[in-house]
Amino acid sequence: MAEAREKQFLDYNSAINNATRRGHQEGIEQNKIENAKALLDLLDTETIAERIGLPLEVVKQLQLEGLEEE
C-alpha cells in the first residue's frame, strides 16, 4: 500500500513538473512572437528571425498576418 502511494505521489509530481516546463516553454515562444511582431516595421524578416530565434517562415507568416489586419 505504501509503495503504491509513493508511486502515485511520484507520478503526480512528474506530471506537474512536465506541465510546468511545457507552460514555461510556451511562454517563451509566445514572447518571441510578440517581440517579432513589434520589430516587423523596423527590421527585415531575416534579421528578426536571426535575432529573435524564430524560423524565418514563422516571421514571414507574422508579417503576412499583419498586412491582412491593415
Predicted model as a PDB file, atoms N, CA, C, CB and O in Angstrom, pLDDT in the B-factor column:
MODEL        1                                                                  
ATOM      1  N   MET A   1       0.829  -1.183   0.000  1.00 84.00           N  
ATOM      2  CA  MET A   1       0.000   0.000   0.000  1.00 84.00           C  
ATOM      3  C   MET A   1       0.882   1.258   0.000  1.00 84.00           C  
ATOM      4  CB  MET A   1      -0.948  -0.008   1.216  1.00 84.00           C  
ATOM      5  O   MET A   1       0.624   2.201  -0.748  1.00 84.00           O  
ATOM      6  N   ALA A   2       1.901   1.263   0.827  1.00 82.00           N  
ATOM      7  CA  ALA A   2       2.792   2.419   0.904  1.00 82.00           C  
ATOM      8  C   ALA A   2       3.536   2.621  -0.413  1.00 82.00           C  
ATOM      9  CB  ALA A   2       3.793   2.249   2.057  1.00 82.00           C  
ATOM     10  O   ALA A   2       3.744   3.753  -0.849  1.00 82.00           O  
ATOM     11  N   GLU A   3       3.933   1.520  -1.043  1.00 88.00           N  
ATOM     12  CA  GLU A   3       4.634   1.619  -2.327  1.00 88.00           C  
ATOM     13  C   GLU A   3       3.716   2.192  -3.407  1.00 88.00           C  
ATOM     14  CB  GLU A   3       5.162   0.237  -2.760  1.00 88.00           C  
ATOM     15  O   GLU A   3       4.150   2.994  -4.234  1.00 88.00           O  
ATOM     16  N   ALA A   4       2.479   1.788  -3.397  1.00 86.00           N  
ATOM     17  CA  ALA A   4       1.518   2.296  -4.377  1.00 86.00           C  
ATOM     18  C   ALA A   4       1.294   3.791  -4.171  1.00 86.00           C  
ATOM     19  CB  ALA A   4       0.178   1.534  -4.273  1.00 86.00           C  
ATOM     20  O   ALA A   4       1.216   4.551  -5.136  1.00 86.00           O  
ATOM     21  N   ARG A   5       1.193   4.203  -2.926  1.00 90.00           N  
ATOM     22  CA  ARG A   5       1.021   5.627  -2.622  1.00 90.00           C  
ATOM     23  C   ARG A   5       2.246   6.437  -3.044  1.00 90.00           C  
ATOM     24  CB  ARG A   5       0.754   5.822  -1.122  1.00 90.00           C  
ATOM     25  O   ARG A   5       2.118   7.536  -3.583  1.00 90.00           O  
ATOM     26  N   GLU A   6       3.421   5.890  -2.796  1.00 89.00           N  
ATOM     27  CA  GLU A   6       4.654   6.575  -3.186  1.00 89.00           C  
ATOM     28  C   GLU A   6       4.745   6.691  -4.712  1.00 89.00           C  
ATOM     29  CB  GLU A   6       5.886   5.826  -2.630  1.00 89.00           C  
ATOM     30  O   GLU A   6       5.139   7.737  -5.229  1.00 89.00           O  
ATOM     31  N   LYS A   7       4.388   5.635  -5.426  1.00 88.00           N  
ATOM     32  CA  LYS A   7       4.390   5.678  -6.890  1.00 88.00           C  
ATOM     33  C   LYS A   7       3.393   6.718  -7.390  1.00 88.00           C  
ATOM     34  CB  LYS A   7       4.056   4.291  -7.477  1.00 88.00           C  
ATOM     35  O   LYS A   7       3.693   7.478  -8.310  1.00 88.00           O  
ATOM     36  N   GLN A   8       2.226   6.750  -6.794  1.00 92.00           N  
ATOM     37  CA  GLN A   8       1.216   7.736  -7.180  1.00 92.00           C  
ATOM     38  C   GLN A   8       1.740   9.157  -6.933  1.00 92.00           C  
ATOM     39  CB  GLN A   8      -0.102   7.501  -6.395  1.00 92.00           C  
ATOM     40  O   GLN A   8       1.550  10.038  -7.772  1.00 92.00           O  
ATOM     41  N   PHE A   9       2.383   9.378  -5.813  1.00 85.00           N  
ATOM     42  CA  PHE A   9       2.954  10.682  -5.486  1.00 85.00           C  
ATOM     43  C   PHE A   9       4.027  11.077  -6.499  1.00 85.00           C  
ATOM     44  CB  PHE A   9       3.543  10.667  -4.069  1.00 85.00           C  
ATOM     45  O   PHE A   9       4.051  12.216  -6.966  1.00 85.00           O  
ATOM     46  N   LEU A  10       4.917  10.136  -6.841  1.00 90.00           N  
ATOM     47  CA  LEU A  10       5.981  10.417  -7.803  1.00 90.00           C  
ATOM     48  C   LEU A  10       5.412  10.687  -9.195  1.00 90.00           C  
ATOM     49  CB  LEU A  10       6.970   9.249  -7.858  1.00 90.00           C  
ATOM     50  O   LEU A  10       5.886  11.583  -9.893  1.00 90.00           O  
ATOM     51  N   ASP A  11       4.402   9.922  -9.603  1.00 89.00           N  
ATOM     52  CA  ASP A  11       3.756  10.148 -10.897  1.00 89.00           C  
ATOM     53  C   ASP A  11       3.106  11.524 -10.941  1.00 89.00           C  
ATOM     54  CB  ASP A  11       2.708   9.059 -11.176  1.00 89.00           C  
ATOM     55  O   ASP A  11       3.209  12.235 -11.941  1.00 89.00           O  
ATOM     56  N   TYR A  12       2.443  11.894  -9.864  1.00 90.00           N  
ATOM     57  CA  TYR A  12       1.793  13.201  -9.791  1.00 90.00           C  
ATOM     58  C   TYR A  12       2.830  14.321  -9.897  1.00 90.00           C  
ATOM     59  CB  TYR A  12       0.992  13.334  -8.479  1.00 90.00           C  
ATOM     60  O   TYR A  12       2.646  15.266 -10.665  1.00 90.00           O  
ATOM     61  N   ASN A  13       3.899  14.221  -9.143  1.00 90.00           N  
ATOM     62  CA  ASN A  13       4.952  15.241  -9.189  1.00 90.00           C  
ATOM     63  C   ASN A  13       5.584  15.334 -10.569  1.00 90.00           C  
ATOM     64  CB  ASN A  13       6.026  14.940  -8.150  1.00 90.00           C  
ATOM     65  O   ASN A  13       5.878  16.427 -11.052  1.00 90.00           O  
ATOM     66  N   SER A  14       5.791  14.187 -11.201  1.00 93.00           N  
ATOM     67  CA  SER A  14       6.352  14.184 -12.549  1.00 93.00           C  
ATOM     68  C   SER A  14       5.412  14.883 -13.532  1.00 93.00           C  
ATOM     69  CB  SER A  14       6.629  12.744 -13.010  1.00 93.00           C  
ATOM     70  O   SER A  14       5.865  15.654 -14.379  1.00 93.00           O  
ATOM     71  N   ALA A  15       4.121  14.621 -13.427  1.00 92.00           N  
ATOM     72  CA  ALA A  15       3.142  15.262 -14.307  1.00 92.00           C  
ATOM     73  C   ALA A  15       3.116  16.768 -14.098  1.00 92.00           C  
ATOM     74  CB  ALA A  15       1.749  14.679 -14.071  1.00 92.00           C  
ATOM     75  O   ALA A  15       3.049  17.528 -15.064  1.00 92.00           O  
ATOM     76  N   ILE A  16       3.168  17.199 -12.861  1.00 93.00           N  
ATOM     77  CA  ILE A  16       3.176  18.638 -12.553  1.00 93.00           C  
ATOM     78  C   ILE A  16       4.437  19.288 -13.108  1.00 93.00           C  
ATOM     79  CB  ILE A  16       3.080  18.876 -11.022  1.00 93.00           C  
ATOM     80  O   ILE A  16       4.364  20.361 -13.707  1.00 93.00           O  
ATOM     81  N   ASN A  17       5.576  18.665 -12.921  1.00 92.00           N  
ATOM     82  CA  ASN A  17       6.833  19.217 -13.435  1.00 92.00           C  
ATOM     83  C   ASN A  17       6.826  19.316 -14.956  1.00 92.00           C  
ATOM     84  CB  ASN A  17       8.011  18.360 -12.981  1.00 92.00           C  
ATOM     85  O   ASN A  17       7.280  20.313 -15.518  1.00 92.00           O  
ATOM     86  N   ASN A  18       6.313  18.290 -15.620  1.00 92.00           N  
ATOM     87  CA  ASN A  18       6.238  18.320 -17.083  1.00 92.00           C  
ATOM     88  C   ASN A  18       5.312  19.436 -17.559  1.00 92.00           C  
ATOM     89  CB  ASN A  18       5.753  16.965 -17.625  1.00 92.00           C  
ATOM     90  O   ASN A  18       5.634  20.142 -18.515  1.00 92.00           O  
ATOM     91  N   ALA A  19       4.177  19.599 -16.909  1.00 94.00           N  
ATOM     92  CA  ALA A  19       3.236  20.654 -17.287  1.00 94.00           C  
ATOM     93  C   ALA A  19       3.851  22.032 -17.072  1.00 94.00           C  
ATOM     94  CB  ALA A  19       1.933  20.527 -16.485  1.00 94.00           C  
ATOM     95  O   ALA A  19       3.654  22.938 -17.881  1.00 94.00           O  
ATOM     96  N   THR A  20       4.585  22.186 -15.995  1.00 95.00           N  
ATOM     97  CA  THR A  20       5.237  23.464 -15.707  1.00 95.00           C  
ATOM     98  C   THR A  20       6.282  23.786 -16.763  1.00 95.00           C  
ATOM     99  CB  THR A  20       5.882  23.441 -14.317  1.00 95.00           C  
ATOM    100  O   THR A  20       6.349  24.915 -17.249  1.00 95.00           O  
ATOM    101  N   ARG A  21       7.095  22.803 -17.120  1.00 94.00           N  
ATOM    102  CA  ARG A  21       8.104  23.012 -18.162  1.00 94.00           C  
ATOM    103  C   ARG A  21       7.452  23.347 -19.500  1.00 94.00           C  
ATOM    104  CB  ARG A  21       8.989  21.768 -18.308  1.00 94.00           C  
ATOM    105  O   ARG A  21       7.909  24.241 -20.213  1.00 94.00           O  
ATOM    106  N   ARG A  22       6.395  22.635 -19.833  1.00 95.00           N  
ATOM    107  CA  ARG A  22       5.697  22.877 -21.097  1.00 95.00           C  
ATOM    108  C   ARG A  22       5.103  24.283 -21.114  1.00 95.00           C  
ATOM    109  CB  ARG A  22       4.590  21.822 -21.318  1.00 95.00           C  
ATOM    110  O   ARG A  22       5.197  24.981 -22.124  1.00 95.00           O  
ATOM    111  N   GLY A  23       4.498  24.700 -20.019  1.00 95.00           N  
ATOM    112  CA  GLY A  23       3.938  26.047 -19.923  1.00 95.00           C  
ATOM    113  C   GLY A  23       5.009  27.114 -20.015  1.00 95.00           C  
ATOM    114  O   GLY A  23       4.809  28.149 -20.651  1.00 95.00           O  
ATOM    115  N   HIS A  24       6.130  26.870 -19.392  1.00 94.00           N  
ATOM    116  CA  HIS A  24       7.250  27.817 -19.442  1.00 94.00           C  
ATOM    117  C   HIS A  24       7.744  27.968 -20.878  1.00 94.00           C  
ATOM    118  CB  HIS A  24       8.406  27.350 -18.521  1.00 94.00           C  
ATOM    119  O   HIS A  24       7.982  29.083 -21.342  1.00 94.00           O  
ATOM    120  N   GLN A  25       7.896  26.853 -21.575  1.00 94.00           N  
ATOM    121  CA  GLN A  25       8.373  26.880 -22.956  1.00 94.00           C  
ATOM    122  C   GLN A  25       7.379  27.598 -23.857  1.00 94.00           C  
ATOM    123  CB  GLN A  25       8.619  25.457 -23.469  1.00 94.00           C  
ATOM    124  O   GLN A  25       7.774  28.366 -24.735  1.00 94.00           O  
ATOM    125  N   GLU A  26       6.091  27.351 -23.644  1.00 96.00           N  
ATOM    126  CA  GLU A  26       5.068  28.040 -24.437  1.00 96.00           C  
ATOM    127  C   GLU A  26       5.120  29.547 -24.207  1.00 96.00           C  
ATOM    128  CB  GLU A  26       3.672  27.504 -24.092  1.00 96.00           C  
ATOM    129  O   GLU A  26       4.934  30.330 -25.138  1.00 96.00           O  
ATOM    130  N   GLY A  27       5.371  29.945 -22.973  1.00 96.00           N  
ATOM    131  CA  GLY A  27       5.504  31.364 -22.658  1.00 96.00           C  
ATOM    132  C   GLY A  27       6.701  31.991 -23.361  1.00 96.00           C  
ATOM    133  O   GLY A  27       6.615  33.116 -23.853  1.00 96.00           O  
ATOM    134  N   ILE A  28       7.793  31.281 -23.408  1.00 96.00           N  
ATOM    135  CA  ILE A  28       8.990  31.769 -24.105  1.00 96.00           C  
ATOM    136  C   ILE A  28       8.698  31.951 -25.587  1.00 96.00           C  
ATOM    137  CB  ILE A  28      10.175  30.795 -23.912  1.00 96.00           C  
ATOM    138  O   ILE A  28       9.053  32.972 -26.176  1.00 96.00           O  
ATOM    139  N   GLU A  29       8.047  30.956 -26.187  1.00 96.00           N  
ATOM    140  CA  GLU A  29       7.723  31.045 -27.615  1.00 96.00           C  
ATOM    141  C   GLU A  29       6.766  32.202 -27.893  1.00 96.00           C  
ATOM    142  CB  GLU A  29       7.106  29.726 -28.108  1.00 96.00           C  
ATOM    143  O   GLU A  29       6.931  32.917 -28.882  1.00 96.00           O  
ATOM    144  N   GLN A  30       5.767  32.394 -27.027  1.00 96.00           N  
ATOM    145  CA  GLN A  30       4.825  33.494 -27.210  1.00 96.00           C  
ATOM    146  C   GLN A  30       5.547  34.835 -27.095  1.00 96.00           C  
ATOM    147  CB  GLN A  30       3.683  33.407 -26.176  1.00 96.00           C  
ATOM    148  O   GLN A  30       5.239  35.771 -27.834  1.00 96.00           O  
ATOM    149  N   ASN A  31       6.491  34.933 -26.187  1.00 97.00           N  
ATOM    150  CA  ASN A  31       7.273  36.155 -26.027  1.00 97.00           C  
ATOM    151  C   ASN A  31       8.080  36.442 -27.286  1.00 97.00           C  
ATOM    152  CB  ASN A  31       8.205  36.045 -24.812  1.00 97.00           C  
ATOM    153  O   ASN A  31       8.166  37.593 -27.716  1.00 97.00           O  
ATOM    154  N   LYS A  32       8.670  35.415 -27.880  1.00 97.00           N  
ATOM    155  CA  LYS A  32       9.427  35.589 -29.118  1.00 97.00           C  
ATOM    156  C   LYS A  32       8.523  36.128 -30.230  1.00 97.00           C  
ATOM    157  CB  LYS A  32      10.071  34.252 -29.550  1.00 97.00           C  
ATOM    158  O   LYS A  32       8.914  37.017 -30.986  1.00 97.00           O  
ATOM    159  N   ILE A  33       7.317  35.581 -30.318  1.00 96.00           N  
ATOM    160  CA  ILE A  33       6.379  36.016 -31.351  1.00 96.00           C  
ATOM    161  C   ILE A  33       5.984  37.478 -31.139  1.00 96.00           C  
ATOM    162  CB  ILE A  33       5.124  35.118 -31.353  1.00 96.00           C  
ATOM    163  O   ILE A  33       5.950  38.257 -32.091  1.00 96.00           O  
ATOM    164  N   GLU A  34       5.693  37.842 -29.913  1.00 96.00           N  
ATOM    165  CA  GLU A  34       5.331  39.236 -29.616  1.00 96.00           C  
ATOM    166  C   GLU A  34       6.490  40.185 -29.937  1.00 96.00           C  
ATOM    167  CB  GLU A  34       4.925  39.382 -28.132  1.00 96.00           C  
ATOM    168  O   GLU A  34       6.273  41.268 -30.480  1.00 96.00           O  
ATOM    169  N   ASN A  35       7.703  39.783 -29.607  1.00 97.00           N  
ATOM    170  CA  ASN A  35       8.871  40.611 -29.924  1.00 97.00           C  
ATOM    171  C   ASN A  35       9.054  40.746 -31.428  1.00 97.00           C  
ATOM    172  CB  ASN A  35      10.135  40.018 -29.294  1.00 97.00           C  
ATOM    173  O   ASN A  35       9.360  41.828 -31.928  1.00 97.00           O  
ATOM    174  N   ALA A  36       8.867  39.652 -32.142  1.00 97.00           N  
ATOM    175  CA  ALA A  36       9.000  39.691 -33.603  1.00 97.00           C  
ATOM    176  C   ALA A  36       7.959  40.626 -34.207  1.00 97.00           C  
ATOM    177  CB  ALA A  36       8.855  38.276 -34.201  1.00 97.00           C  
ATOM    178  O   ALA A  36       8.283  41.414 -35.095  1.00 97.00           O  
ATOM    179  N   LYS A  37       6.716  40.552 -33.739  1.00 96.00           N  
ATOM    180  CA  LYS A  37       5.655  41.433 -34.236  1.00 96.00           C  
ATOM    181  C   LYS A  37       6.030  42.899 -34.024  1.00 96.00           C  
ATOM    182  CB  LYS A  37       4.317  41.117 -33.533  1.00 96.00           C  
ATOM    183  O   LYS A  37       5.795  43.742 -34.890  1.00 96.00           O  
ATOM    184  N   ALA A  38       6.610  43.188 -32.872  1.00 95.00           N  
ATOM    185  CA  ALA A  38       6.975  44.570 -32.557  1.00 95.00           C  
ATOM    186  C   ALA A  38       8.092  45.090 -33.456  1.00 95.00           C  
ATOM    187  CB  ALA A  38       7.397  44.679 -31.104  1.00 95.00           C  
ATOM    188  O   ALA A  38       8.218  46.300 -33.644  1.00 95.00           O  
ATOM    189  N   LEU A  39       8.894  44.202 -34.007  1.00 96.00           N  
ATOM    190  CA  LEU A  39      10.030  44.613 -34.828  1.00 96.00           C  
ATOM    191  C   LEU A  39       9.744  44.619 -36.329  1.00 96.00           C  
ATOM    192  CB  LEU A  39      11.188  43.713 -34.555  1.00 96.00           C  
ATOM    193  O   LEU A  39      10.573  45.075 -37.116  1.00 96.00           O  
ATOM    194  N   LEU A  40       8.579  44.118 -36.726  1.00 95.00           N  
ATOM    195  CA  LEU A  40       8.292  43.974 -38.151  1.00 95.00           C  
ATOM    196  C   LEU A  40       8.359  45.287 -38.922  1.00 95.00           C  
ATOM    197  CB  LEU A  40       6.938  43.367 -38.331  1.00 95.00           C  
ATOM    198  O   LEU A  40       8.744  45.292 -40.091  1.00 95.00           O  
ATOM    199  N   ASP A  41       7.995  46.391 -38.294  1.00 93.00           N  
ATOM    200  CA  ASP A  41       8.046  47.670 -39.011  1.00 93.00           C  
ATOM    201  C   ASP A  41       9.420  48.328 -38.930  1.00 93.00           C  
ATOM    202  CB  ASP A  41       6.996  48.616 -38.456  1.00 93.00           C  
ATOM    203  O   ASP A  41       9.634  49.398 -39.501  1.00 93.00           O  
ATOM    204  N   LEU A  42      10.346  47.693 -38.224  1.00 95.00           N  
ATOM    205  CA  LEU A  42      11.680  48.274 -38.051  1.00 95.00           C  
ATOM    206  C   LEU A  42      12.783  47.513 -38.788  1.00 95.00           C  
ATOM    207  CB  LEU A  42      12.015  48.332 -36.590  1.00 95.00           C  
ATOM    208  O   LEU A  42      13.743  48.116 -39.267  1.00 95.00           O  
ATOM    209  N   LEU A  43      12.644  46.190 -38.879  1.00 96.00           N  
ATOM    210  CA  LEU A  43      13.706  45.350 -39.426  1.00 96.00           C  
ATOM    211  C   LEU A  43      13.150  44.399 -40.478  1.00 96.00           C  
ATOM    212  CB  LEU A  43      14.398  44.558 -38.307  1.00 96.00           C  
ATOM    213  O   LEU A  43      11.945  44.156 -40.538  1.00 96.00           O  
ATOM    214  N   ASP A  44      14.045  43.864 -41.307  1.00 96.00           N  
ATOM    215  CA  ASP A  44      13.623  42.872 -42.299  1.00 96.00           C  
ATOM    216  C   ASP A  44      13.397  41.526 -41.611  1.00 96.00           C  
ATOM    217  CB  ASP A  44      14.682  42.738 -43.434  1.00 96.00           C  
ATOM    218  O   ASP A  44      13.893  41.280 -40.512  1.00 96.00           O  
ATOM    219  N   THR A  45      12.641  40.668 -42.280  1.00 96.00           N  
ATOM    220  CA  THR A  45      12.254  39.396 -41.674  1.00 96.00           C  
ATOM    221  C   THR A  45      13.447  38.497 -41.357  1.00 96.00           C  
ATOM    222  CB  THR A  45      11.307  38.666 -42.589  1.00 96.00           C  
ATOM    223  O   THR A  45      13.439  37.785 -40.353  1.00 96.00           O  
ATOM    224  N   GLU A  46      14.470  38.528 -42.206  1.00 97.00           N  
ATOM    225  CA  GLU A  46      15.642  37.683 -41.964  1.00 97.00           C  
ATOM    226  C   GLU A  46      16.360  38.084 -40.678  1.00 97.00           C  
ATOM    227  CB  GLU A  46      16.608  37.764 -43.150  1.00 97.00           C  
ATOM    228  O   GLU A  46      16.760  37.229 -39.888  1.00 97.00           O  
ATOM    229  N   THR A  47      16.519  39.380 -40.479  1.00 97.00           N  
ATOM    230  CA  THR A  47      17.190  39.868 -39.267  1.00 97.00           C  
ATOM    231  C   THR A  47      16.372  39.529 -38.026  1.00 97.00           C  
ATOM    232  CB  THR A  47      17.422  41.391 -39.348  1.00 97.00           C  
ATOM    233  O   THR A  47      16.925  39.103 -37.012  1.00 97.00           O  
ATOM    234  N   ILE A  48      15.062  39.718 -38.105  1.00 97.00           N  
ATOM    235  CA  ILE A  48      14.195  39.401 -36.963  1.00 97.00           C  
ATOM    236  C   ILE A  48      14.307  37.919 -36.627  1.00 97.00           C  
ATOM    237  CB  ILE A  48      12.717  39.777 -37.267  1.00 97.00           C  
ATOM    238  O   ILE A  48      14.482  37.557 -35.464  1.00 97.00           O  
ATOM    239  N   ALA A  49      14.207  37.072 -37.629  1.00 97.00           N  
ATOM    240  CA  ALA A  49      14.285  35.630 -37.394  1.00 97.00           C  
ATOM    241  C   ALA A  49      15.606  35.251 -36.731  1.00 97.00           C  
ATOM    242  CB  ALA A  49      14.122  34.865 -38.713  1.00 97.00           C  
ATOM    243  O   ALA A  49      15.639  34.455 -35.792  1.00 97.00           O  
ATOM    244  N   GLU A  50      16.674  35.825 -37.225  1.00 97.00           N  
ATOM    245  CA  GLU A  50      18.005  35.512 -36.687  1.00 97.00           C  
ATOM    246  C   GLU A  50      18.148  35.999 -35.247  1.00 97.00           C  
ATOM    247  CB  GLU A  50      19.100  36.145 -37.564  1.00 97.00           C  
ATOM    248  O   GLU A  50      18.619  35.260 -34.383  1.00 97.00           O  
ATOM    249  N   ARG A  51      17.748  37.224 -34.994  1.00 96.00           N  
ATOM    250  CA  ARG A  51      17.954  37.820 -33.670  1.00 96.00           C  
ATOM    251  C   ARG A  51      16.990  37.300 -32.604  1.00 96.00           C  
ATOM    252  CB  ARG A  51      17.821  39.310 -33.765  1.00 96.00           C  
ATOM    253  O   ARG A  51      17.367  37.157 -31.441  1.00 96.00           O  
ATOM    254  N   ILE A  52      15.749  37.018 -32.999  1.00 96.00           N  
ATOM    255  CA  ILE A  52      14.754  36.552 -32.040  1.00 96.00           C  
ATOM    256  C   ILE A  52      14.869  35.049 -31.813  1.00 96.00           C  
ATOM    257  CB  ILE A  52      13.347  36.904 -32.521  1.00 96.00           C  
ATOM    258  O   ILE A  52      14.568  34.549 -30.729  1.00 96.00           O  
ATOM    259  N   GLY A  53      15.307  34.338 -32.844  1.00 96.00           N  
ATOM    260  CA  GLY A  53      15.436  32.891 -32.718  1.00 96.00           C  
ATOM    261  C   GLY A  53      14.192  32.143 -33.166  1.00 96.00           C  
ATOM    262  O   GLY A  53      13.872  31.076 -32.641  1.00 96.00           O  
ATOM    263  N   LEU A  54      13.495  32.712 -34.140  1.00 97.00           N  
ATOM    264  CA  LEU A  54      12.329  32.053 -34.723  1.00 97.00           C  
ATOM    265  C   LEU A  54      12.666  31.621 -36.142  1.00 97.00           C  
ATOM    266  CB  LEU A  54      11.086  32.992 -34.710  1.00 97.00           C  
ATOM    267  O   LEU A  54      13.528  32.219 -36.786  1.00 97.00           O  
ATOM    268  N   PRO A  55      11.998  30.594 -36.632  1.00 97.00           N  
ATOM    269  CA  PRO A  55      12.197  30.223 -38.039  1.00 97.00           C  
ATOM    270  C   PRO A  55      11.734  31.361 -38.955  1.00 97.00           C  
ATOM    271  CB  PRO A  55      11.429  28.912 -38.376  1.00 97.00           C  
ATOM    272  O   PRO A  55      10.761  32.052 -38.655  1.00 97.00           O  
ATOM    273  N   LEU A  56      12.431  31.542 -40.054  1.00 97.00           N  
ATOM    274  CA  LEU A  56      12.111  32.600 -40.998  1.00 97.00           C  
ATOM    275  C   LEU A  56      10.662  32.490 -41.477  1.00 97.00           C  
ATOM    276  CB  LEU A  56      13.068  32.554 -42.190  1.00 97.00           C  
ATOM    277  O   LEU A  56       9.986  33.504 -41.647  1.00 97.00           O  
ATOM    278  N   GLU A  57      10.192  31.277 -41.690  1.00 97.00           N  
ATOM    279  CA  GLU A  57       8.823  31.063 -42.164  1.00 97.00           C  
ATOM    280  C   GLU A  57       7.805  31.618 -41.171  1.00 97.00           C  
ATOM    281  CB  GLU A  57       8.567  29.568 -42.400  1.00 97.00           C  
ATOM    282  O   GLU A  57       6.778  32.162 -41.576  1.00 97.00           O  
ATOM    283  N   VAL A  58       8.080  31.487 -39.888  1.00 97.00           N  
ATOM    284  CA  VAL A  58       7.171  31.996 -38.852  1.00 97.00           C  
ATOM    285  C   VAL A  58       7.121  33.520 -38.916  1.00 97.00           C  
ATOM    286  CB  VAL A  58       7.620  31.525 -37.436  1.00 97.00           C  
ATOM    287  O   VAL A  58       6.044  34.112 -38.843  1.00 97.00           O  
ATOM    288  N   VAL A  59       8.277  34.150 -39.051  1.00 97.00           N  
ATOM    289  CA  VAL A  59       8.332  35.610 -39.104  1.00 97.00           C  
ATOM    290  C   VAL A  59       7.618  36.121 -40.364  1.00 97.00           C  
ATOM    291  CB  VAL A  59       9.805  36.101 -39.077  1.00 97.00           C  
ATOM    292  O   VAL A  59       6.901  37.121 -40.316  1.00 97.00           O  
ATOM    293  N   LYS A  60       7.817  35.437 -41.471  1.00 96.00           N  
ATOM    294  CA  LYS A  60       7.135  35.838 -42.703  1.00 96.00           C  
ATOM    295  C   LYS A  60       5.624  35.694 -42.552  1.00 96.00           C  
ATOM    296  CB  LYS A  60       7.632  34.999 -43.896  1.00 96.00           C  
ATOM    297  O   LYS A  60       4.871  36.531 -43.049  1.00 96.00           O  
ATOM    298  N   GLN A  61       5.178  34.650 -41.876  1.00 96.00           N  
ATOM    299  CA  GLN A  61       3.745  34.463 -41.638  1.00 96.00           C  
ATOM    300  C   GLN A  61       3.200  35.578 -40.743  1.00 96.00           C  
ATOM    301  CB  GLN A  61       3.478  33.082 -40.997  1.00 96.00           C  
ATOM    302  O   GLN A  61       2.101  36.081 -40.979  1.00 96.00           O  
ATOM    303  N   LEU A  62       3.951  35.960 -39.735  1.00 95.00           N  
ATOM    304  CA  LEU A  62       3.528  37.072 -38.868  1.00 95.00           C  
ATOM    305  C   LEU A  62       3.405  38.364 -39.677  1.00 95.00           C  
ATOM    306  CB  LEU A  62       4.532  37.267 -37.701  1.00 95.00           C  
ATOM    307  O   LEU A  62       2.491  39.159 -39.460  1.00 95.00           O  
ATOM    308  N   GLN A  63       4.328  38.558 -40.602  1.00 95.00           N  
ATOM    309  CA  GLN A  63       4.293  39.735 -41.449  1.00 95.00           C  
ATOM    310  C   GLN A  63       3.027  39.716 -42.328  1.00 95.00           C  
ATOM    311  CB  GLN A  63       5.570  39.807 -42.324  1.00 95.00           C  
ATOM    312  O   GLN A  63       2.344  40.732 -42.456  1.00 95.00           O  
ATOM    313  N   LEU A  64       2.729  38.581 -42.918  1.00 92.00           N  
ATOM    314  CA  LEU A  64       1.525  38.448 -43.747  1.00 92.00           C  
ATOM    315  C   LEU A  64       0.255  38.699 -42.931  1.00 92.00           C  
ATOM    316  CB  LEU A  64       1.470  37.050 -44.385  1.00 92.00           C  
ATOM    317  O   LEU A  64      -0.664  39.374 -43.394  1.00 92.00           O  
ATOM    318  N   GLU A  65       0.213  38.157 -41.727  1.00 90.00           N  
ATOM    319  CA  GLU A  65      -0.945  38.363 -40.870  1.00 90.00           C  
ATOM    320  C   GLU A  65      -1.109  39.841 -40.520  1.00 90.00           C  
ATOM    321  CB  GLU A  65      -0.819  37.526 -39.595  1.00 90.00           C  
ATOM    322  O   GLU A  65      -2.227  40.352 -40.443  1.00 90.00           O  
ATOM    323  N   GLY A  66       0.010  40.514 -40.311  1.00 84.00           N  
ATOM    324  CA  GLY A  66      -0.039  41.950 -40.015  1.00 84.00           C  
ATOM    325  C   GLY A  66      -0.565  42.745 -41.180  1.00 84.00           C  
ATOM    326  O   GLY A  66      -1.306  43.711 -40.994  1.00 84.00           O  
ATOM    327  N   LEU A  67      -0.187  42.347 -42.393  1.00 78.00           N  
ATOM    328  CA  LEU A  67      -0.682  43.040 -43.589  1.00 78.00           C  
ATOM    329  C   LEU A  67      -2.166  42.805 -43.779  1.00 78.00           C  
ATOM    330  CB  LEU A  67       0.080  42.581 -44.833  1.00 78.00           C  
ATOM    331  O   LEU A  67      -2.891  43.703 -44.209  1.00 78.00           O  
ATOM    332  N   GLU A  68      -2.623  41.603 -43.461  1.00 76.00           N  
ATOM    333  CA  GLU A  68      -4.054  41.279 -43.596  1.00 76.00           C  
ATOM    334  C   GLU A  68      -4.907  42.077 -42.632  1.00 76.00           C  
ATOM    335  CB  GLU A  68      -4.285  39.791 -43.368  1.00 76.00           C  
ATOM    336  O   GLU A  68      -6.060  42.390 -42.932  1.00 76.00           O  
ATOM    337  N   GLU A  69      -4.347  42.413 -41.466  1.00 73.00           N  
ATOM    338  CA  GLU A  69      -5.101  43.151 -40.460  1.00 73.00           C  
ATOM    339  C   GLU A  69      -5.261  44.622 -40.825  1.00 73.00           C  
ATOM    340  CB  GLU A  69      -4.425  43.028 -39.114  1.00 73.00           C  
ATOM    341  O   GLU A  69      -6.163  45.293 -40.323  1.00 73.00           O  
ATOM    342  N   GLU A  70      -4.400  45.118 -41.684  1.00 66.00           N  
ATOM    343  CA  GLU A  70      -4.448  46.546 -42.032  1.00 66.00           C  
ATOM    344  C   GLU A  70      -5.560  46.875 -42.972  1.00 66.00           C  
ATOM    345  CB  GLU A  70      -3.158  46.981 -42.637  1.00 66.00           C  
ATOM    346  O   GLU A  70      -5.725  48.034 -43.352  1.00 66.00           O  
TER     347      GLU A  70                                                      
ENDMDL                                                                          
END                                                                             
